[in-house]
Amino acid sequence: MSPRARWRCNDRRDKLRHASPHSRDSRMPNPTTTDPASKAAVLAEALPYLRPYAGQTVLVKYGGHAMGNGDNGDPFARDIVLLKQVGINPIVVHGGGPQIGQMLQRLGIKSNFVNGLRVTDRETMEVVEMVLAGTVNKQLVAAINAAGSSAVGLSGKDGGLIRARKLTRNGDLGFVGEPERIEVAVLTALRQSDIIPVIAPVGIGADGETYNINADTVAGAIAAAVTAKRFLLLTVVPGVLDGEKRLIPELTAAEARRLIADGTISGGMIPKVETCLEAIEGGAEGAVILDGRVPHAILLELFTEGAGTLIRGG
């Protein structure tokens, strides 16, 4: 079987990945107006895409900017529950930068950033942990539970899930860390109990200190550790764009590095692509950067022709 067939199920999916996810979504039938036969046909068409993911782990990073309000009607929560119900093992890692910023502003605490990372003193770390492991995490857990599944909220401190070390390559940012080790046994136990983990990007150091970690970095590290079938990085852009601002549907790792070197991939997209590359090098089978604001973006990526930029090894 050719690489294209292995990764895309058929040539039709390859061709259709060039379309915009927004246009694909606009063509999706409205479930409230579609007749039963059409609904059945849609489900039947999804079957070839379902098979490769049966029993597999899909790591979803849900960005703070792309997140809904966490209510019971949250389409993201319903999509995560659907994955679980069709035999896929979802793991969710969430961000919360905007929510942290809002809380710091309310408390009159000034935020400073270095290379996109929030300088985190002890006072700021308390707020970060409160927002990420508290408000944001529990809202998302409640939404998934209300949608019909069983989710448990965790931070990296629970069960020693994320052992972290102080991040030093950008100077002294205070309590900003990076993953050093992922305790996979914690996630294995939850999977065996049929529970969906929802993880806040807060880690614990060897000295017991609490660290604020970039959510993309945490998600990539966990995707590698659990050898995820797919690492879905939900963000606020359609994916990786070429020099003419068109979506690139698929890249090999070598192609992605070449686009970084020649400047096609630039700015804030560079760390996202590098996170995907690290996840793949660590054991994940494939990583996708896609727009989390598009309704049902996860389902569009996994069960149709695709919705973002797939990055694979090679």
Buried (B, 14 or more C-beta within 10 A) or exposed (E): EEEEEEBBBEEEBBEBBEBBBEEBBEEBEEEEEBEEEEEEEBEEEBEEBBEBBEEBBBBBBBBBEBBBEBEEEBBBBBBBBBBBEEEBBBBBBBBBBBBBBEBBEEEEBEBEEEEEBBBBEEEBBBBBBEBBBBBBBBBBBBBBBBBEBBBBBBBBBBBBBBBBBBBEEEEEBBBBBBBBBBBBEBBEEBBEEEBBBBBBBBBBBEEEBBBBBBBBBBBBBBBBBBBBBBBBBBBEBBBBBEEEEEBBBBBBBEBBBEBBEEEBBEEEBEBBBBBBBBBBEBEBBBBBBBBBBBEBBBBBBBBBBBBBBBBBEE
